[in-house]
Amino acid sequence: MTPLLRIAAVTGQEFRIARRNRWAVLATVLMTVFALALALFAIGQVGQTRTDTLTLTAASLATLAVYLIPLLALLISYDALAGEIDRGTLALALATPLGRAELFLGKLVAQCLVVGLAILTAFAASVLLVAATTGVTGPGLLAWLRLGLTSLALGAVFAALGLLISVGARRTGTAAALAVGVWLVFVVLYDVALLGAVIAAGDSGFTTDIFPWLVLANPADAFRLYNLVQLDGAPVAGIDGLARTLPVPPAAALVPLALWAVAALAGGLALIRRLVP
Amino acid sequence: MTMLDVRDLTVRFGGFTALDGLSLSVAPGETLALLGHNGAGKSTFFRSVLGFLKPAAGQLSIGGHLPGSAAARGLVSYLPENVVFHRALTGLEVLSFFARLRGEPVSVVMPLLEKVGVAHAARRPVGTWSKGMRQRLGLAQALIGAPGLLLLDEPTSGLDPVSRRDFYALIAEVAGRGAAVVLSSHGLEEVENRTDRVAILSAGRLVAQGPLAALAEAAALRAQIRVTARAGQADALQTRFGGTRFNGTALELSCDMKLKFDLVRRIAADEGVADIEVRLPSLNDVYRFYSDNGGRS
């Protein structure tokens, strides 16, 4: 019981700090503005496609979320432990009965809460907007729910990665640089490099046998593919063309997300156990 | 019984030996001051007791438990040097957090803030507090619950003399309730009459340990006497009293404390003397005797 109380204490304090720093508000406002804008854009296209408005919004939101959610999650988490090491408060906290895993988990829960609240608010606002204007359908709502839940998972993966960076870097400046690097690699450079490789490889075995697995290995790409592959009639481009020829059932795309979450958590816990405050 | 028992503690960072065969113990209700220059090993000692650093050799026990174990962390309270609480949090929030971590009810927080004299600012962000107020908050944090062993790393740096006096009064109160206290400091003058024992660290080695008066006596430092001669009398004075010449017209003598008064009387009676200045060894001299020379004169 007492470990849970201590985790709750850490979560409460971390959430309070996120609120004071305006991170929580910034993340929520940013997500909501984008979600509403995409919903309005989809409402404007009514009659031009056979796809319903909510499905269309979900498709464009999946593409946006893959950039925005990892960024927000990393921004909220990269300083959580490095900052405490810098300020000397980590030594103080670890001198109390608080366990190291408890500290890590408490912070992770708080960061997932902040990202989760932003996602929840944004998604609820846009679905209400669509419902009030063009109405919603069953398949549309299902796509929406899928997107919402996997968005939470994506946020959790990158919050855990951010904390891993934070404890590994030990300094705020280093952690910030690493967080930006991780975001660039996972969200931008990885796809660019893969596309380049596909173009260079042409019709060889790489494109059909190796490329799809490499795409799925990236948690951000796995998230996007999982959502797009199930949206019939949604426009796809670039690397997402793979969505139509995925070698595995769509649900399998969730496996890399789960694996990354477990790996980030295990890595972070191993690092914080070895940390000398 | 002892609350903190340290035997032959050696801590190394790579090839550098930060603590070298240190042994000491502190009983409940006792206050020990750990003195030493920057880099003498004071903070390393605290971090070893907390279980953050793994010793290369030696044993540590906190109330019979291993450092860093759950039982030991339940007993220990720590105030690090230069702790900076999050600017955006209020004093009340900071202290409530640490009370929760220690499993104490949040109701203990306000009385503690009152006790250290910062209750009036409890609901303001710590970022707006003065340095002295933040140091008091750190001390309040260390007083949560009923700690068995208080580890305070340079707790009075940045405090004005009045705050310092209040601070030592609080420490005395906590020790009076049975806590063992180890605090580090830069000088002997500050801890005079305020701690039961002092331990002096020099380059990772414990060079002296005991009550301050005993250390001063064991150092057997000599009194310094400066004699200024009348014009043309300096040479004659040196022949009579010995000592070394200083500035042509003055003599510097040193003598055993017990013989000092006799010598002063003889000098004062001499016609060739214009002035006498007597300097007795200060606590600072005692500290430097141990710290700089390792107790060898």
HADDOCK unambig.tbl for C-alpha pairs under 7 A between the chains (distance, minus, plus):
assign (segid A and resid 6 and name CA) (segid B and resid 100 and name CA) 6.53 0.50 0.50
assign (segid A and resid 6 and name CA) (segid B and resid 101 and name CA) 5.34 0.50 0.50
assign (segid A and resid 9 and name CA) (segid B and resid 97 and name CA) 6.26 0.50 0.50
assign (segid A and resid 9 and name CA) (segid B and resid 100 and name CA) 6.29 0.50 0.50
assign (segid A and resid 9 and name CA) (segid B and resid 101 and name CA) 6.93 0.50 0.50
assign (segid A and resid 13 and name CA) (segid B and resid 97 and name CA) 6.95 0.50 0.50
assign (segid A and resid 17 and name CA) (segid B and resid 88 and name CA) 6.84 0.50 0.50
assign (segid A and resid 20 and name CA) (segid B and resid 88 and name CA) 6.22 0.50 0.50
assign (segid A and resid 87 and name CA) (segid B and resid 83 and name CA) 6.08 0.50 0.50
assign (segid A and resid 87 and name CA) (segid B and resid 84 and name CA) 5.10 0.50 0.50
assign (segid A and resid 88 and name CA) (segid B and resid 83 and name CA) 4.96 0.50 0.50
assign (segid A and resid 88 and name CA) (segid B and resid 84 and name CA) 6.37 0.50 0.50
assign (segid A and resid 89 and name CA) (segid B and resid 83 and name CA) 6.10 0.50 0.50
assign (segid A and resid 89 and name CA) (segid B and resid 84 and name CA) 6.69 0.50 0.50
assign (segid A and resid 89 and name CA) (segid B and resid 85 and name CA) 6.47 0.50 0.50
assign (segid A and resid 92 and name CA) (segid B and resid 78 and name CA) 6.52 0.50 0.50
assign (segid A and resid 92 and name CA) (segid B and resid 79 and name CA) 6.98 0.50 0.50
assign (segid A and resid 92 and name CA) (segid B and resid 80 and name CA) 6.93 0.50 0.50
assign (segid A and resid 95 and name CA) (segid B and resid 50 and name CA) 6.33 0.50 0.50
assign (segid A and resid 95 and name CA) (segid B and resid 73 and name CA) 6.02 0.50 0.50
assign (segid A and resid 95 and name CA) (segid B and resid 77 and name CA) 6.99 0.50 0.50
assign (segid A and resid 95 and name CA) (segid B and resid 78 and name CA) 6.54 0.50 0.50
assign (segid A and resid 96 and name CA) (segid B and resid 73 and name CA) 5.48 0.50 0.50
assign (segid A and resid 96 and name CA) (segid B and resid 74 and name CA) 6.60 0.50 0.50
assign (segid A and resid 96 and name CA) (segid B and resid 101 and name CA) 6.53 0.50 0.50
assign (segid A and resid 96 and name CA) (segid B and resid 102 and name CA) 6.19 0.50 0.50
assign (segid A and resid 97 and name CA) (segid B and resid 70 and name CA) 5.99 0.50 0.50
assign (segid A and resid 97 and name CA) (segid B and resid 73 and name CA) 5.26 0.50 0.50
assign (segid A and resid 97 and name CA) (segid B and resid 74 and name CA) 5.65 0.50 0.50
assign (segid A and resid 97 and name CA) (segid B and resid 101 and name CA) 6.55 0.50 0.50
assign (segid A and resid 97 and name CA) (segid B and resid 102 and name CA) 6.15 0.50 0.50
assign (segid A and resid 98 and name CA) (segid B and resid 101 and name CA) 5.94 0.50 0.50
assign (segid A and resid 276 and name CA) (segid B and resid 52 and name CA) 5.67 0.50 0.50
assign (segid A and resid 276 and name CA) (segid B and resid 53 and name CA) 6.91 0.50 0.50
assign (segid A and resid 277 and name CA) (segid B and resid 52 and name CA) 6.62 0.50 0.50
